[in-house]
Amino acid sequence: MDRRKRIVCLGDSLTYGYPYGPRYSWVYYAARKSGLNLVNAGVNGDTIEDMARRFQKDVLERKPVAVVILGGTNDAFCSEITIAQTVYYLEEMIKEAVDNNIQPVLGLPIPVDEPLIAEKLERICSSYRDTASRLKVPVIDFAAPFLDPRSGSPRADLYVDGVHPNRTGYEVMGETAVVALSLIFSRDNPGLH
């Protein structure tokens, strides 16, 4: 893939790099490690619906070859938002991307250390996997490295507050993205490079 081709990373605080800022985000780390032109379009506090509202400006107007959509954590925290609503707006963005010859890539959000929220977020991730499978959208599983393989609980050493990664956590997300993007944009996907 031409390393100068743009990939927009659309998301919430997990993409923005909260609480440190974009220079410590997974997007920055992955861009430096891979040489890919990754654009950080993360906005703190955004839900999937918020991302869908700014899809035209932050994604379509930038004319990227791909968009990585990472969201759902704020949806999980908001009791008024149903999983069906979250999936609806996600599917709208995927369709818009495909209609505009942009490769959609779905990021699975990292787990949170809040039991009630964690359960809803797990259901959101499960729905994302189903959506990705049905629509044939590649997935970056940011969640897996954040779970302790023995206990299945979130790894405290990768979080600053039980929700947001610390600097090491953002590096782990960046490394996960580098590996996944290199596979997604490999020679097995001739239309993408």
RAGIQUI-V563723 format. One record per pair of residues at least 24 apart in sequence whose ideal C-beta (glycine too) atoms are under 7 Angstrom apart, sorted by the first residue. I is the first residue (numbers start at 1). J is the second residue. Records with the same first field share a line. If there is no record, write none. Layout:
I: J, J
This chain:
1: 185, 192, 193
2: 193
3: 35, 36, 37
4: 37
5: 37, 65
6: 37, 39, 62, 64, 65
7: 36, 37, 38, 39, 64, 65, 66, 68
8: 39, 41, 58, 59, 62, 64, 67
9: 38, 39, 40, 41, 42, 68
10: 41, 51, 58, 59, 67, 68, 69
11: 42, 70, 71
12: 42, 43, 44, 45, 46, 71, 73, 74
13: 42, 44, 45, 164
14: 70, 73, 109, 110, 164
15: 40, 42, 70
16: 40, 42, 43, 44
17: 42, 170
18: 44, 164
19: 160, 164
20: 167
24: 167, 170
25: 170
26: 170, 173, 174, 177
29: 170, 171, 174
30: 174, 177, 178
33: 174, 178
34: 178, 181, 182
36: 181
45: 74
46: 71, 74
47: 71, 74, 75, 78, 81
48: 72, 75, 86, 89, 90
49: 89
51: 93
52: 89, 92, 93
55: 93, 96
59: 102
60: 100
64: 102
65: 102, 103, 192
66: 102, 103, 105
67: 97, 102, 104, 105
68: 105, 107, 140
69: 93, 104, 106, 107
70: 107, 109, 142
71: 109
72: 109, 121, 124
73: 109, 112, 121
75: 124
76: 117, 120, 121, 124
77: 117
83: 123, 124, 127
86: 124
87: 127, 131
90: 131
91: 131
94: 135, 137
103: 192
104: 137
105: 137, 138, 140, 184
106: 132, 137, 139
107: 140, 142
108: 139, 140, 141, 142, 143
109: 142, 143
110: 142, 143, 146, 165
111: 143, 146, 147, 154
112: 154, 162, 163
113: 154, 159, 162
114: 162
138: 184
140: 176, 177, 180
142: 173, 176
145: 172, 176
